[in-house]
């Protein structure tokens, strides 16, 4: 029996039907597909993943006790179990090809996992994950909502996002104090932006850090020229802009030559 560790944010899923439903949410093309499971814990998802002959599965687990358990219960995966911190790994070195990610993500690092996905978006083709419902709501939300934020914009820039289903606390050990939800991210066709990506992220983050202000005031720290600050879009707040509008605004800022 693996002891769930609070400092790792571990809440082990114990419902096999929900586990099967999560795994079946992976949309796979015919033929061998590389899939990485983050934080397999006691292998509830692993059981269903390992049963699919078309999945070339790799497990990444930081908890030594869980790794021992996984080796004992999934000996066929012995050479595909990596002990370590997913956030610290060089994915391009470990997985030079394209792959999918699945997992019951620890709530305390889910946002960091998504930013790492963004940094490796040319390889990460799909993500199916269970996360805190509040975070799932935020990621899947569209402009015009108060829950729409930085992660919403940045992830929707490169991924089509589907909110799949909710998961109650009682199916976990120990049960978390909040609802969970499962979402699916599928890489879209956008290969690159029309603007500098670092500047794009900077504009999005700065806009939402002052989300109650108009963009004119929220982006004041960027010292934008009058040709930008007088635009009609600058009367809006960050939550009112779509991904495409954020890209267009950043493109115009970049063309103004005033921000680097």
Buried (B, 14 or more C-beta within 10 A) or exposed (E): EBEBEEEBBBBBBBBEEBBBBBBEBBEBEEEEBBBBBBBBBBBBBBBBBBEBEEBBBBBBBBBEBBBBBBBEEBEEBEEBBBBEEBEEBEBEEEBEEBBBBBBBBBBEBBBEBBBBBBEBBEBBBBBBBBBBBBBBBBBBBEBEBEBBBBBBBBBBBBBEBBBBBEBEEEBBEEEBEEBBBBBBBBBEEEEEBEBBEEBBBBBBBBBBEBBEBBBBEBBBEBEBEEEBBEBEBBEBBBBBBBBEBBBBBBBBBBEEEBBE
